[in-house]
Amino acid sequence: MALIPDIAEAVVLALNGHTFSQPFTAQRAFRPVFDLAEMKDLHVTVVPKGVELSTAGRGLAQSDAQIDIGIQKKLAAPESGDNVEIDALMGLVQEVAEFVRATGRFGDAAWIKTENTPIYSAEHLGELRQFTSVLTLTLRVMTA
């Protein structure tokens, strides 16, 4: 049993079991690389990022796993329509973040926090006309 991939898979299952304002099928990946042509469709990718192990008490271990959720889509409208598309995608990012917080548990892992810094990649918008936002989840597992 590999802790981080199992947690990432639990996040994928939870996301795919919920209905969001924009439909998607989340996928787990270790190396999320896509062709720009593929990005016209909304991509939600769950990527194991890291783990911090510590002692939580006598005989109790704490694992804080970080999981990234990438939300990406190539903008379809001309630049004059960017705000409408970007607003909708930012709304989806917020929906996903709120869903994760409200769900609270993913398998044996409990939600601790979600970070979204920066809220989107200015570089991807400028160079690729692609919206990219990454939520970093911290999920905790306690083991004896």
C-alpha positions as CSV (number, residue, x, y, z in Angstrom):
1,M,0.0,0.0,0.0
2,A,1.4,3.4,-1.1
3,L,0.0,6.2,1.1
4,I,0.1,9.1,-1.3
5,P,-1.2,7.4,-4.5
6,D,-4.0,5.9,-2.4
7,I,-5.0,9.3,-1.0
8,A,-4.8,10.8,-4.5
9,E,-7.0,8.1,-5.9
10,A,-9.5,8.7,-3.1
11,V,-9.6,12.4,-4.1
12,V,-10.2,11.4,-7.7
13,L,-13.1,9.1,-6.8
14,A,-14.7,11.8,-4.6
15,L,-14.4,14.5,-7.4
16,N,-15.8,12.1,-10.0
17,G,-18.7,11.2,-7.7
18,H,-19.9,14.8,-7.4
19,T,-21.6,17.1,-9.9
20,F,-19.9,20.5,-10.5
21,S,-21.1,23.5,-12.5
22,Q,-18.8,22.4,-15.4
23,P,-18.6,18.7,-16.1
24,F,-15.2,16.9,-16.0
25,T,-13.6,13.6,-15.2
26,A,-10.7,13.9,-12.9
27,Q,-7.6,11.8,-13.5
28,R,-4.7,10.9,-11.3
29,A,-1.2,11.4,-12.9
30,F,2.4,11.5,-11.7
31,R,3.5,13.6,-14.8
32,P,0.6,15.7,-16.1
33,V,1.8,16.6,-19.6
34,F,-0.7,17.4,-22.3
35,D,-0.6,18.7,-25.9
36,L,-2.0,22.2,-26.2
37,A,-4.6,21.0,-28.7
38,E,-5.9,18.6,-26.0
39,M,-6.5,21.5,-23.7
40,K,-9.6,22.8,-25.4
41,D,-11.4,20.3,-23.1
42,L,-11.4,21.0,-19.4
43,H,-8.7,18.9,-17.6
44,V,-8.8,18.2,-13.8
45,T,-5.7,16.3,-12.8
46,V,-4.8,15.0,-9.3
47,V,-1.1,14.8,-8.7
48,P,0.6,13.5,-5.5
49,K,3.0,16.2,-4.4
50,G,4.7,15.4,-1.1
51,V,4.5,14.1,2.4
52,E,5.7,15.2,5.8
53,L,6.1,12.5,8.5
54,S,6.2,13.4,12.1
55,T,5.4,12.0,15.6
56,A,2.0,12.9,16.9
57,G,2.4,11.3,20.3
58,R,3.6,8.1,22.0
59,G,3.3,5.4,19.4
60,L,1.4,7.6,17.0
61,A,2.7,8.8,13.6
62,Q,1.3,11.6,11.6
63,S,1.6,11.8,7.8
64,D,0.6,15.1,6.1
65,A,0.2,14.4,2.4
66,Q,0.1,17.2,-0.1
67,I,-2.0,16.6,-3.2
68,D,-2.3,19.0,-6.1
69,I,-5.5,19.4,-8.1
70,G,-4.8,21.1,-11.5
71,I,-7.7,22.7,-13.3
72,Q,-6.8,23.7,-16.9
73,K,-8.5,24.7,-20.1
74,K,-7.5,26.5,-23.3
75,L,-9.5,29.7,-23.7
76,A,-11.9,29.5,-26.6
77,A,-13.2,33.0,-26.9
78,P,-11.2,35.9,-28.4
79,E,-9.3,38.0,-25.9
80,S,-12.3,40.3,-25.5
81,G,-14.2,37.4,-23.9
82,D,-11.5,36.2,-21.6
83,N,-13.1,37.6,-18.4
84,V,-16.3,35.6,-18.9
85,E,-14.4,32.3,-19.4
86,I,-11.8,33.0,-16.7
87,D,-14.6,34.0,-14.2
88,A,-16.4,30.7,-14.8
89,L,-13.1,28.7,-14.4
90,M,-12.3,30.6,-11.2
91,G,-15.8,29.7,-10.0
92,L,-15.0,26.1,-10.7
93,V,-11.8,26.3,-8.7
94,Q,-13.7,27.7,-5.8
95,E,-16.3,25.0,-6.1
96,V,-13.7,22.3,-6.0
97,A,-12.0,23.9,-3.0
98,E,-15.3,24.2,-1.1
99,F,-16.2,20.6,-2.0
100,V,-12.9,19.3,-0.7
101,R,-13.3,21.2,2.6
102,A,-17.0,20.1,3.0
103,T,-16.1,16.4,2.2
104,G,-13.4,16.4,4.9
105,R,-12.2,12.8,4.5
106,F,-10.7,11.0,1.6
107,G,-10.2,7.3,2.7
108,D,-8.2,7.4,5.9
109,A,-7.0,11.0,5.2
110,A,-8.6,14.1,6.8
111,W,-8.6,17.5,5.2
112,I,-6.4,20.0,7.0
113,K,-6.1,22.9,4.5
114,T,-6.3,24.0,0.8
115,E,-3.9,26.5,-0.8
116,N,-4.4,28.3,-4.1
117,T,-1.4,30.5,-4.6
118,P,-1.2,31.9,-7.2
119,I,-4.8,31.6,-8.1
120,Y,-3.9,31.1,-11.8
121,S,-0.8,31.0,-14.0
122,A,-0.3,34.4,-15.6
123,E,2.4,32.8,-17.8
124,H,0.0,30.2,-19.2
125,L,-2.6,32.8,-19.9
126,G,-0.1,35.1,-21.6
127,E,1.8,32.5,-23.6
128,L,-0.7,29.7,-24.2
129,R,-4.1,31.4,-23.7
130,Q,-4.7,28.6,-21.2
131,F,-6.2,28.9,-17.8
132,T,-4.3,26.9,-15.2
133,S,-5.0,26.9,-11.5
134,V,-3.6,24.5,-8.9
135,L,-5.2,23.7,-5.5
136,T,-2.7,22.2,-3.0
137,L,-4.5,20.0,-0.5
138,T,-3.0,19.0,2.8
139,L,-4.5,15.8,4.1
140,R,-3.6,14.1,7.4
141,V,-3.3,10.4,8.2
142,M,-2.7,9.2,11.7
143,T,-1.2,5.7,12.2
144,A,-0.1,3.6,15.2
